[in-house]
C-alpha cells in the first residue's frame, strides 16, 4: 500500500500516527483505515519529531523536504501530513 501512496496524485493528504523516541525511523504498518504508523527516532520536543517525520516522508516519497508539512496535529501523535509535488 505504501507503493500505491508513492504513486498517488499530489497533493496528497496522509493520516499518520507517530511513535516518537524509537530506536530508528521507519514505517511500522499501514492500518486498515489507511493511517501510517511511523516510528521516529527524534523526541517530541520543540518540533523535532515533526521535522524528522517530514524529512523521512520526503525521502520515502522522493520529494524535497519543503514539499512535506504537518498540516494538523502538531502537538498530537495523530497528524495529517501534506505531500506536494
QUILIN-V59872 format. One record per helix or strand of 3 or more residues. SS is the DSSP state (a for helix, b for strand). FROM is the first residue (numbers start at 1). TO is the last residue. If there is no record, write none. Layout:
SS_FROM_TO, SS_FROM_TO
//
This chain:
a_2_7, b_12_19, b_26_30, b_36_39, a_48_61, a_65_67, b_68_72, b_78_83
//
